[in-house]
Amino acid sequence: MFASAATVDPQEIDRFAAQANAWWDPEGSFRALHRLNPIRLGFIRQHLAAHFGRSVSSLRPFEGLTLLDIGCGGGLVAEPMSRLGFAVTGIDADLEAISAARMHAEATGLAIDYRVATAESIAATPQQFDALLALEVIEHVADPYVFLRSVGSLVREGGAFIGATLNRTGRSFASAVIGAEYLLGWLSRGTHDWRKFVRPSELVLGLRRNGLSPTELMGISYNLIRAEWSLSQNLEINYMVVAARR
């Protein structure tokens, strides 16, 4: 089941809906995200603290700020952001994922506003947010131009955006599709369509056209020998972008 809108690809939603029960299983279908999460969360916390002038040593540095997590899935990032003090709204077009997220948040005592919605449906309202996350989302949407236009309208003046996606290169096809889906079995086959991957130049241009000024690009690399993720200057496969609305 999905919320019908311009950016929704029904096949993508159905693929993730079939795995909804596995969101919080660290060895299940989403184990790759569980292993990636500590690096992503550290990066997000550091850059949002710097942007908003908050102390990273505080237990709840983002108290009083709002955050929208687009494509929140089962809540793997929304929950830590809530614990750090943000008033979190998590949206996903997949009803099954939102149901899993709501159940887990309730079980852990977190008050997170989860909704079955799309970026453009929220953008059609007057609501805006201090911070907006779109992690491993844009490579799954049907229309990235509509998606980025919605993102631009949802970030409040003085707010920040952090996105994470996959570059469209030969190395990303070999690693994220052939390697992760077919050889290592980290992801279900068909999770990614390499043609929908987004080059950093394309993402930067799309953000600028919609009122957001990119301030940093950072790669994320995987070391097969150490079996660990780390931040990197290499943008050929996974990368993150930080942008601000001045």
ZIZI-V307020 format. One record per residue. N is the residue number from 0. RES is the residue in one letter. SS is DSSP state (H for helix, E for strand, L for the rest). OMEGA is omega in radians with two decimals (none if undefined). D_LAST is the distance of its C-alpha to the last C-alpha in whole Angstrom. Layout:
BEGIN
n:res:ss:omega:d_last
N:RES:SS:OMEGA:D_LAST
N:RES:SS:OMEGA:D_LAST
END
This chain:
BEGIN
n:res:ss:omega:d_last
0:M:L:-3.09:37
1:F:E:3.06:34
2:A:L:-3.07:31
3:S:L:3.12:32
4:A:L:-3.01:29
5:A:L:-3.06:28
6:T:L:-3.07:26
7:V:L:3.00:29
8:D:L:-3.06:32
9:P:H:3.13:35
10:Q:H:3.10:37
11:E:H:-3.11:34
12:I:H:3.13:34
13:D:H:-3.13:37
14:R:H:-3.13:37
15:F:H:3.14:35
16:A:H:-3.13:37
17:A:L:-3.12:40
18:Q:L:-2.98:39
19:A:H:-3.11:37
20:N:H:-3.06:40
21:A:H:-3.02:39
22:W:L:-3.04:35
23:W:L:3.06:36
24:D:L:-3.07:39
25:P:L:3.10:38
26:E:L:-3.10:41
27:G:L:-3.06:41
28:S:L:-3.09:39
29:F:L:-3.11:35
30:R:H:3.11:37
31:A:H:3.10:34
32:L:H:3.10:31
33:H:H:-3.13:33
34:R:H:3.13:33
35:L:H:-2.98:30
36:N:H:-3.12:28
37:P:H:3.11:29
38:I:H:3.14:27
39:R:H:-3.09:24
40:L:H:3.11:24
41:G:H:3.12:24
42:F:H:-3.13:21
43:I:H:-3.12:19
44:R:H:-3.11:20
45:Q:H:-3.05:19
46:H:H:3.08:16
47:L:H:3.07:14
48:A:H:3.12:16
49:A:H:-3.11:15
50:H:H:-3.08:11
51:F:H:3.12:12
52:G:L:3.14:15
53:R:L:-3.12:18
54:S:L:3.11:21
55:V:L:-3.13:22
56:S:L:3.13:26
57:S:L:3.11:25
58:L:L:3.14:27
59:R:L:-3.03:25
60:P:L:-3.03:21
61:F:L:3.08:19
62:E:L:3.11:21
63:G:L:-3.14:20
64:L:L:3.12:17
65:T:E:-3.14:17
66:L:E:3.03:17
67:L:E:3.09:18
68:D:E:-3.12:20
69:I:E:-3.08:21
70:G:L:-3.00:25
71:C:L:-3.11:26
72:G:L:-3.12:29
73:G:L:3.06:31
74:G:L:-3.07:29
75:L:L:3.09:29
76:V:L:-3.13:25
77:A:H:-3.11:25
78:E:H:3.08:27
79:P:H:3.12:26
80:M:H:3.07:23
81:S:H:3.13:25
82:R:H:3.12:27
83:L:L:3.01:24
84:G:L:3.13:23
85:F:L:2.87:21
86:A:E:-2.93:22
87:V:E:2.91:22
88:T:E:3.12:22
89:G:E:-3.14:24
90:I:E:3.07:25
91:D:E:3.12:27
92:A:L:-3.09:29
93:D:E:-3.14:32
94:L:H:-3.11:34
95:E:H:3.11:36
96:A:H:3.13:33
97:I:H:3.10:32
98:S:H:3.11:36
99:A:H:3.13:36
100:A:H:-3.14:32
101:R:H:-3.13:33
102:M:H:-3.12:37
103:H:H:3.12:36
104:A:H:3.12:33
105:E:H:-3.13:36
106:A:H:-3.12:38
107:T:H:3.06:36
108:G:L:-3.13:35
109:L:L:3.12:31
110:A:L:-3.14:30
111:I:L:-3.13:27
112:D:E:3.13:27
113:Y:E:-3.12:28
114:R:E:2.94:28
115:V:E:-3.03:30
116:A:L:3.07:27
117:T:L:3.13:25
118:A:H:-3.08:21
119:E:H:3.10:22
120:S:H:3.06:24
121:I:H:3.14:21
122:A:H:3.12:19
123:A:L:3.09:22
124:T:L:3.12:21
125:P:L:-3.00:19
126:Q:L:3.02:18
127:Q:L:-3.03:14
128:F:E:3.09:14
129:D:E:-3.13:12
130:A:E:3.14:13
131:L:E:3.10:14
132:L:E:3.00:17
133:A:E:-3.01:19
134:L:E:-3.11:22
135:E:L:-3.10:25
136:V:L:-2.96:24
137:I:H:3.13:23
138:E:H:3.12:26
139:H:H:-3.07:28
140:V:L:-3.12:27
141:A:L:-3.09:28
142:D:L:-3.10:26
143:P:H:-3.14:23
144:Y:H:3.06:21
145:V:H:-3.13:21
146:F:H:-3.10:20
147:L:H:3.05:17
148:R:H:3.11:16
149:S:H:3.11:17
150:V:H:-3.11:15
151:G:H:-3.10:12
152:S:H:-3.06:13
153:L:H:-3.13:13
154:V:E:-3.13:10
155:R:E:3.04:9
156:E:E:-3.09:6
157:G:E:-3.10:5
158:G:E:-3.06:8
159:A:E:3.07:9
160:F:E:3.00:12
161:I:E:3.12:15
162:G:E:3.07:17
163:A:E:-3.12:21
164:T:E:-3.10:23
165:L:E:3.11:26
166:N:L:3.13:26
167:R:L:-3.13:29
168:T:L:3.06:32
169:G:H:3.13:35
170:R:H:-3.14:35
171:S:H:3.07:33
172:F:H:-3.13:35
173:A:H:-3.05:38
174:S:H:-3.00:36
175:A:H:-3.14:34
176:V:H:-3.10:37
177:I:H:-3.09:40
178:G:H:-3.02:40
179:A:H:-3.05:38
180:E:H:-3.00:40
181:Y:H:-3.09:43
182:L:H:-3.08:44
183:L:L:3.14:43
184:G:L:3.12:42
185:W:L:-3.07:39
186:L:L:3.07:38
187:S:L:3.13:40
188:R:L:-3.10:41
189:G:L:3.13:39
190:T:L:-3.07:35
191:H:L:2.96:34
192:D:L:-3.04:34
193:W:H:-3.13:33
194:R:H:-3.13:32
195:K:H:3.08:29
196:F:L:-2.99:28
197:V:L:3.09:24
198:R:L:3.12:24
199:P:H:3.14:21
200:S:H:3.13:20
201:E:H:-3.13:21
202:L:H:3.11:18
203:V:H:3.14:16
204:L:H:3.13:16
205:G:H:3.10:16
206:L:H:-3.14:13
207:R:H:-3.14:11
208:R:H:-3.10:14
209:N:L:2.96:12
210:G:L:-3.14:8
211:L:L:-3.10:8
212:S:E:3.10:8
213:P:E:-3.13:11
214:T:E:3.12:11
215:E:E:2.97:15
216:L:E:-3.12:18
217:M:E:3.09:21
218:G:E:3.03:24
219:I:E:-3.07:27
220:S:E:3.13:30
221:Y:E:3.09:34
222:N:E:-3.08:37
223:L:L:-3.11:40
224:I:L:-3.14:42
225:R:L:-3.10:40
226:A:L:-3.13:39
227:E:E:3.08:35
228:W:E:3.07:32
229:S:E:3.04:30
230:L:E:-3.03:26
231:S:E:3.02:27
232:Q:L:-3.12:26
233:N:L:-3.10:28
234:L:L:-3.00:26
235:E:L:-3.09:29
236:I:L:3.12:29
237:N:E:3.05:27
238:Y:E:3.10:23
239:M:E:3.12:20
240:V:E:3.05:16
241:V:E:3.11:13
242:A:E:-3.09:10
243:A:E:2.99:6
244:R:L:-3.07:4
245:R:L:none:0
END
